[in-house]
Amino acid sequence: MKLTNRSQLESLSGFQMPNFLATSFYLDTDKARQSRKEIAVSAKNLVTGARTDLETMDMSREKRESLLKDLEKINAFCAQSLGSYNSPGLAVFSCSRHDFWQVFDLPHGPRNRLIFDQNFYIRPLHAVMDKFRPTCALLINRREAKWYSIYMGEIALLDAITSDVPGQVKKGGFEGTQSKRIERHIDAHLHDHFKKAAQITFDQFKKGGFDWLFVGCENSSFSALDPLLHPYLKERLKAKLKSKPGDSPKTILGECLETEERLKKADEEDVVQRLVSELERGGLACSGAKETLRRLNSFEIQTLVVTHNFSMEGRICPSCKFLYLDEPTCPVCQRKTDAVMDVIDEAIESAISKNCQVRHITPPSRLDRYGKIGAFLKYKL
């Protein structure tokens, strides 16, 4: 199954496994950088290492048997499927005790890891979703228009039209009267062509939705198209492309991916700059793991901002689900807290469950100076 929307992550995050642990398996399967044999060896080493770790873990026989079955299923899947697997990354989520099994094809290779925890480890999936924006690329000239969907590093043709726009002719006729009439005729056809293209673009937005719109055309065509675009489309118009309707999908995809990367970098820098500015003026922002967790527990966070792959051990209250760095006892309900391997991952899942936005920042960045994690706040208690 391909990772396509955030509802898939919400489903994983919401899956309950009372009294049992879940297994999350990530594997870099990018054959452009490694051989099939190297990929298979990496998978085998992950499973073997996890079996060794299980021998030293203090848990009930039922929990251990469930995790061992997870490892057997993952090992069998890799042995059967890796040879013909074509996606750059693989993610597997399993809980045999609750008969759960889910496989995701990823658009780029993740860091190899196998994790046992109370919840599925889905932070890398959030990072993938944050990296890629659903994009529509409209390529248009005087007669043709094509629409492409760009998402998760893949391109797909959405629609194409060809309009009967007369070619330009030399001026002629008595005192230019005939040429002006011809020009008005051509302009009317061009206006209809661009108007139709603008309407189809809006229809595509209503049908599937996209975050960004890229337009590839000459400047004269853009000046004719721009006034006809719906305000919703103008809000999403992020870049102009050099690609033309007749270019190959590969060429178009290459330019779109380069444009996405540039926009993503600029967007991340803007987020960090706004956070730092808010922090320096003592506004609605916080930074550092301890303070950010405290604000998250108090439902004060609007947007969580975290450095990609930043992790820390921590603790969670089994009753309140509040997160801490080192509190052995929950200050709220006085229950003993449980250790978690990655409290930052737990914070991301908690933020999502509270309908907060999560932004992943590629290191290095200015966020590193502020504890690699922070947040914009809705208010301060």
VMD Tcl script that draws the C-alpha trace (Angstrom):
set ca {
  {0.00 0.00 0.00}
  {1.25 3.48 -0.83}
  {1.37 6.21 1.75}
  {-1.03 8.82 0.37}
  {-2.79 10.75 3.15}
  {-2.70 11.63 6.84}
  {-5.77 9.54 7.64}
  {-3.57 6.45 7.24}
  {-1.27 7.80 9.96}
  {-4.21 8.63 12.20}
  {-5.47 5.06 11.82}
  {-2.08 3.68 12.87}
  {-1.80 6.14 15.73}
  {-5.28 5.29 17.00}
  {-4.84 1.51 16.95}
  {-5.07 0.25 20.52}
  {-3.03 -2.72 21.79}
  {-3.89 -3.05 25.50}
  {-1.25 -4.96 27.48}
  {0.76 -5.85 24.36}
  {3.60 -4.31 22.36}
  {3.66 -3.41 18.68}
  {6.43 -3.92 16.13}
  {7.48 -1.20 13.69}
  {9.95 -2.11 10.94}
  {11.61 0.36 8.56}
  {13.96 -0.64 5.74}
  {15.87 1.34 3.13}
  {15.16 -0.56 -0.11}
  {16.59 1.98 -2.56}
  {18.29 -0.16 -5.23}
  {19.90 2.93 -6.74}
  {22.27 3.08 -3.76}
  {22.62 -0.57 -2.71}
  {22.34 -4.06 -4.10}
  {19.51 -6.54 -3.45}
  {21.92 -8.60 -1.38}
  {22.82 -5.61 0.82}
  {19.13 -4.86 1.38}
  {18.41 -8.48 2.30}
  {21.35 -8.56 4.72}
  {20.14 -5.35 6.40}
  {16.66 -6.84 6.87}
  {18.10 -10.06 8.30}
  {20.35 -8.17 10.71}
  {17.44 -6.08 11.99}
  {15.32 -9.16 12.71}
  {18.24 -11.07 14.26}
  {19.15 -8.15 16.49}
  {15.54 -7.77 17.60}
  {15.36 -11.46 18.55}
  {18.50 -11.03 20.66}
  {17.01 -7.96 22.36}
  {13.84 -9.90 23.17}
  {15.83 -12.40 25.20}
  {16.89 -9.69 27.64}
  {13.55 -7.89 27.89}
  {11.43 -8.40 31.00}
  {7.91 -9.24 29.83}
  {5.21 -11.89 30.01}
  {5.29 -15.03 27.88}
  {2.26 -13.83 25.88}
  {3.90 -10.52 25.01}
  {7.13 -12.23 23.97}
  {5.30 -14.76 21.78}
  {3.37 -11.98 20.03}
  {6.58 -10.12 19.22}
  {8.33 -13.29 18.05}
  {5.45 -13.94 15.66}
  {5.81 -10.37 14.38}
  {9.46 -11.03 13.64}
  {8.66 -14.32 11.89}
  {6.08 -12.60 9.67}
  {8.45 -9.72 8.84}
  {11.27 -12.16 8.05}
  {9.00 -14.22 5.79}
  {7.70 -11.11 4.01}
  {11.24 -9.86 3.33}
  {12.41 -13.26 2.09}
  {9.49 -13.47 -0.31}
  {9.12 -9.87 -1.47}
  {12.40 -7.95 -1.32}
  {13.75 -9.43 -4.54}
  {10.98 -7.84 -6.60}
  {10.27 -4.85 -4.34}
  {10.56 -1.60 -6.31}
  {9.84 1.22 -3.85}
  {12.82 3.06 -2.28}
  {11.51 2.48 1.24}
  {9.49 -0.05 3.22}
  {7.54 0.25 6.47}
  {5.82 -2.68 8.20}
  {3.57 -2.50 11.27}
  {2.56 -5.65 13.10}
  {0.86 -6.81 16.28}
  {0.22 -10.56 16.00}
  {-1.73 -10.74 19.24}
  {-4.34 -8.38 17.75}
  {-4.02 -9.77 14.21}
  {-2.71 -6.45 12.81}
  {-0.48 -6.28 9.74}
  {0.13 -3.23 7.53}
  {2.74 -2.58 4.84}
  {3.55 0.81 3.31}
  {5.64 1.62 0.23}
  {7.71 4.75 0.92}
  {8.94 7.27 -1.69}
  {12.46 7.41 -0.25}
  {14.64 5.21 1.91}
  {14.15 5.57 5.70}
  {16.73 4.85 8.35}
  {16.83 1.09 9.02}
  {15.24 0.29 12.37}
  {13.04 -2.21 14.16}
  {11.21 -0.98 17.25}
  {9.06 -2.64 19.93}
  {6.85 -0.15 21.75}
  {3.40 0.39 23.18}
  {2.37 2.20 19.99}
  {3.40 2.00 16.37}
  {6.45 4.13 15.63}
  {5.07 6.38 12.88}
  {7.24 9.46 13.18}
  {9.15 8.69 9.93}
  {5.80 8.58 8.13}
  {4.94 12.03 9.45}
  {8.27 13.28 8.15}
  {7.47 11.84 4.71}
  {4.04 13.50 4.68}
  {5.59 16.81 5.71}
  {8.24 16.56 2.99}
  {5.85 16.07 0.07}
  {2.99 18.39 -0.88}
  {0.22 17.36 -3.30}
  {0.97 19.53 -6.33}
  {-0.78 20.27 -9.62}
  {1.39 21.32 -12.55}
  {-0.44 23.18 -15.35}
  {1.51 23.47 -18.59}
  {-0.12 25.70 -21.17}
  {0.54 27.51 -24.44}
  {-1.70 29.18 -27.02}
  {-3.32 25.92 -28.10}
  {-2.53 23.16 -25.61}
  {-2.88 22.61 -21.89}
  {-1.90 19.64 -19.74}
  {-2.40 18.97 -16.05}
  {-0.15 16.69 -14.00}
  {-0.38 15.47 -10.42}
  {2.98 15.55 -8.62}
  {3.11 13.70 -5.31}
  {5.54 11.50 -3.42}
  {8.09 11.80 -6.23}
  {5.67 10.48 -8.87}
  {3.89 12.15 -11.79}
  {0.51 11.32 -13.34}
  {-1.37 12.97 -16.20}
  {-4.70 14.36 -14.99}
  {-6.13 15.97 -18.12}
  {-5.23 17.52 -21.46}
  {-7.01 19.77 -23.96}
  {-6.31 21.23 -27.38}
  {-8.19 24.35 -28.42}
  {-8.86 25.60 -31.95}
  {-7.05 28.93 -31.64}
  {-6.21 30.51 -35.03}
  {-2.58 31.27 -35.69}
  {-1.33 34.82 -35.88}
  {-1.49 36.41 -39.35}
  {0.16 39.38 -41.00}
  {-1.70 42.65 -40.85}
  {-3.65 43.61 -43.96}
  {-6.77 45.29 -45.25}
  {-7.80 48.89 -45.69}
  {-6.11 51.00 -42.98}
  {-5.62 47.88 -40.86}
  {-9.37 47.37 -40.29}
  {-9.24 43.74 -41.38}
  {-6.17 42.97 -39.31}
  {-7.78 44.45 -36.19}
  {-10.86 42.31 -36.76}
  {-8.69 39.22 -37.10}
  {-6.76 40.12 -33.95}
  {-10.02 40.49 -31.99}
  {-11.14 37.11 -33.32}
  {-7.87 35.48 -32.23}
  {-7.96 37.21 -28.85}
  {-11.49 35.91 -28.24}
  {-10.38 32.34 -28.97}
  {-7.33 32.75 -26.72}
  {-9.48 34.12 -23.90}
  {-11.82 31.13 -24.20}
  {-8.82 28.77 -24.17}
  {-7.35 30.28 -20.99}
  {-10.77 30.55 -19.35}
  {-11.40 26.87 -19.99}
  {-7.95 25.99 -18.64}
  {-8.59 28.02 -15.47}
  {-11.93 26.26 -14.95}
  {-10.44 22.78 -15.43}
  {-7.70 23.66 -12.93}
  {-10.33 24.66 -10.38}
  {-12.29 21.47 -11.12}
  {-9.14 19.43 -10.44}
  {-8.70 21.26 -7.15}
  {-12.28 20.52 -6.10}
  {-11.98 16.90 -7.19}
  {-8.72 15.86 -5.55}
  {-7.33 18.91 -3.83}
  {-3.72 20.03 -3.93}
  {-1.55 22.23 -1.73}
  {0.57 23.82 -4.45}
  {0.01 24.91 -8.04}
  {2.88 25.24 -10.54}
  {2.28 26.88 -13.94}
  {4.49 26.44 -16.98}
  {3.92 28.95 -19.79}
  {5.29 32.03 -21.52}
  {4.94 35.39 -19.76}
  {2.33 36.59 -22.25}
  {0.23 33.49 -21.63}
  {0.53 33.85 -17.85}
  {-0.67 37.46 -17.96}
  {-3.76 36.23 -19.81}
  {-4.32 33.22 -17.49}
  {-3.68 34.81 -14.10}
  {-6.78 37.06 -13.93}
  {-8.97 34.03 -14.69}
  {-7.70 31.86 -11.83}
  {-10.00 31.35 -8.85}
  {-8.75 33.01 -5.60}
  {-8.24 29.54 -4.07}
  {-5.85 28.73 -6.91}
  {-3.97 32.01 -6.60}
  {-3.37 31.22 -2.91}
  {-1.74 27.95 -3.95}
  {0.24 29.27 -6.92}
  {3.83 28.78 -5.78}
  {6.04 28.76 -8.86}
  {6.36 29.25 -12.60}
  {7.99 26.45 -14.57}
  {10.06 26.41 -17.75}
  {8.47 23.12 -18.83}
  {6.08 23.12 -21.77}
  {3.05 20.95 -22.64}
  {5.11 18.96 -25.13}
  {7.88 18.05 -22.68}
  {8.21 14.50 -21.39}
  {6.75 13.59 -17.99}
  {10.29 12.80 -16.80}
  {11.49 16.30 -17.66}
  {8.46 17.90 -16.03}
  {8.83 15.77 -12.89}
  {12.51 16.68 -12.56}
  {11.80 20.41 -12.64}
  {8.86 20.04 -10.24}
  {10.93 18.09 -7.71}
  {13.71 20.68 -7.82}
  {11.12 23.42 -7.33}
  {9.50 21.53 -4.44}
  {12.85 21.12 -2.69}
  {13.63 24.82 -3.02}
  {10.19 25.84 -1.73}
  {10.37 23.34 1.13}
  {13.75 24.68 2.27}
  {12.52 28.27 2.16}
  {9.35 27.30 4.04}
  {11.32 25.55 6.79}
  {13.63 28.55 7.18}
  {10.58 30.81 7.46}
  {9.00 28.60 10.16}
  {12.20 28.56 12.23}
  {12.72 32.31 11.82}
  {9.17 33.04 12.98}
  {9.62 30.71 15.97}
  {12.92 32.31 16.97}
  {11.46 35.81 16.63}
  {8.52 34.83 18.82}
  {10.87 33.33 21.41}
  {13.16 36.35 21.51}
  {10.31 38.76 22.13}
  {8.76 36.52 24.79}
  {5.67 35.86 22.71}
  {3.50 32.79 22.13}
  {6.29 30.25 21.68}
  {8.42 27.83 23.68}
  {11.55 25.76 23.07}
  {13.49 22.86 24.55}
  {12.16 19.38 25.22}
  {11.13 19.85 28.84}
  {9.25 23.11 28.34}
  {7.64 21.94 25.09}
  {6.37 18.75 26.76}
  {4.95 20.82 29.62}
  {3.09 23.07 27.19}
  {1.86 20.04 25.25}
  {0.50 18.46 28.42}
  {-1.36 21.73 29.12}
  {-2.98 21.79 25.63}
  {-1.28 25.11 24.87}
  {0.44 24.12 21.62}
  {-0.80 25.15 18.20}
  {2.13 23.99 16.05}
  {4.92 21.64 17.13}
  {8.27 22.29 15.44}
  {10.85 19.50 15.68}
  {14.20 18.67 14.09}
  {14.03 15.65 11.79}
  {15.25 12.44 13.53}
  {15.73 14.19 16.90}
  {14.94 11.73 19.69}
  {15.20 11.42 23.48}
  {14.26 8.86 26.06}
  {11.48 9.92 28.39}
  {8.46 8.85 30.39}
  {4.70 8.70 29.96}
  {1.88 8.53 32.48}
  {-0.19 5.39 31.75}
  {-3.30 7.15 33.06}
  {-3.10 10.83 31.96}
  {-0.89 10.10 28.91}
  {1.14 13.18 29.90}
  {4.77 13.17 28.77}
  {7.88 13.93 30.82}
  {11.63 13.72 30.51}
  {12.45 12.28 33.92}
  {9.42 12.36 36.24}
  {9.21 8.94 37.99}
  {5.72 9.82 39.23}
  {3.06 11.81 37.37}
  {2.58 15.15 39.18}
  {-1.08 15.17 38.16}
  {-2.40 11.75 39.21}
  {0.56 10.47 41.25}
  {0.82 7.26 39.22}
  {4.19 5.75 38.38}
  {5.26 6.76 34.87}
  {6.48 4.29 32.22}
  {9.71 4.62 30.27}
  {9.45 5.25 26.52}
  {12.24 4.87 23.98}
  {11.47 8.13 22.18}
  {9.47 10.77 24.01}
  {9.76 13.10 21.00}
  {7.90 10.54 18.89}
  {5.26 10.31 21.61}
  {5.02 14.11 21.59}
  {4.39 14.14 17.85}
  {1.59 11.60 18.18}
  {0.13 13.49 21.15}
  {0.20 16.75 19.17}
  {-1.61 15.14 16.25}
  {-4.26 13.69 18.55}
  {-4.82 17.24 19.86}
  {-5.28 18.53 16.27}
  {-1.97 20.41 16.36}
  {0.11 20.93 13.25}
  {3.56 19.28 13.23}
  {6.47 20.72 11.25}
  {9.66 18.70 10.68}
  {12.81 20.77 10.16}
  {15.82 19.45 8.24}
  {19.07 19.92 10.19}
  {21.20 21.90 10.53}
  {19.02 24.89 11.35}
  {18.70 27.67 13.93}
  {16.35 25.38 15.84}
  {19.44 23.42 16.95}
  {20.36 26.32 19.25}
  {16.98 26.09 20.99}
  {17.03 22.41 21.94}
  {15.99 21.07 18.51}
  {12.31 21.30 19.43}
  {9.83 24.09 20.07}
  {6.27 25.17 19.46}
  {3.96 28.02 18.59}
  {1.39 28.43 21.36}
  {-2.31 29.16 21.28}
  {-2.06 30.86 24.65}
  {0.00 30.81 27.83}
  {-1.30 29.53 31.15}
}
mol new
graphics top color blue
foreach p $ca { graphics top sphere $p radius 0.5 }
foreach p [lrange $ca 0 end-1] q [lrange $ca 1 end] { graphics top cylinder $p $q radius 0.2 }
display resetview
